[in-house]
């Protein structure tokens, strides 16, 4: 996460909280589940090859 924080200019706490909110809205508990949910909802059309 430090690279994400550095690029965004936000604190690590803020970035972590945004990610937690996204997980909650998608009703998932991990990055892998979030990617799958995003793909299923049409947000990540070209990401399927990265998630098995």
C-alpha positions as CSV (number, residue, x, y, z in Angstrom):
1,X,0.0,0.0,0.0
2,X,2.8,2.5,0.5
3,X,3.1,3.1,-3.3
4,X,-0.6,3.8,-3.5
5,X,-0.3,6.3,-0.6
6,X,2.7,8.0,-2.1
7,X,1.0,8.4,-5.5
8,X,-2.3,9.7,-4.0
9,X,-0.8,12.2,-1.6
10,X,-3.2,10.9,1.1
11,X,-2.4,9.3,4.4
12,X,-2.1,5.6,4.7
13,X,-5.1,5.6,7.1
14,X,-7.3,7.5,4.5
15,X,-6.4,5.1,1.7
16,X,-7.0,2.0,3.9
17,X,-10.4,3.4,4.9
18,X,-11.4,4.0,1.3
19,X,-10.5,0.4,0.4
20,X,-12.5,-0.9,3.4
21,X,-15.5,1.2,2.2
22,X,-15.2,-0.3,-1.3
23,X,-15.0,-3.8,0.1
24,X,-18.0,-3.2,2.2
25,X,-20.1,-1.9,-0.7
26,X,-19.0,-4.9,-2.8
27,X,-19.7,-7.2,0.1
28,X,-16.2,-8.8,-0.2
29,X,-13.3,-9.4,2.2
30,X,-10.2,-9.5,0.0
31,X,-8.6,-7.9,-2.9
32,X,-9.2,-11.1,-5.0
33,X,-12.9,-11.0,-4.2
34,X,-13.1,-7.3,-5.0
35,X,-11.5,-7.9,-8.4
36,X,-13.9,-10.7,-9.1
37,X,-16.9,-8.6,-8.0
38,X,-15.7,-5.6,-10.1
39,X,-15.3,-7.8,-13.2
40,X,-18.8,-9.4,-12.6
41,X,-20.3,-5.9,-12.3
42,X,-18.5,-4.8,-15.5
43,X,-16.1,-2.4,-13.9
44,X,-13.0,-4.5,-14.9
45,X,-13.6,-6.0,-18.2
46,X,-10.0,-6.8,-19.1
47,X,-8.9,-8.0,-15.6
48,X,-10.3,-11.6,-15.8
49,X,-7.0,-13.1,-17.0
50,X,-5.3,-12.0,-13.7
51,X,-7.8,-13.7,-11.4
52,X,-8.3,-17.4,-11.4
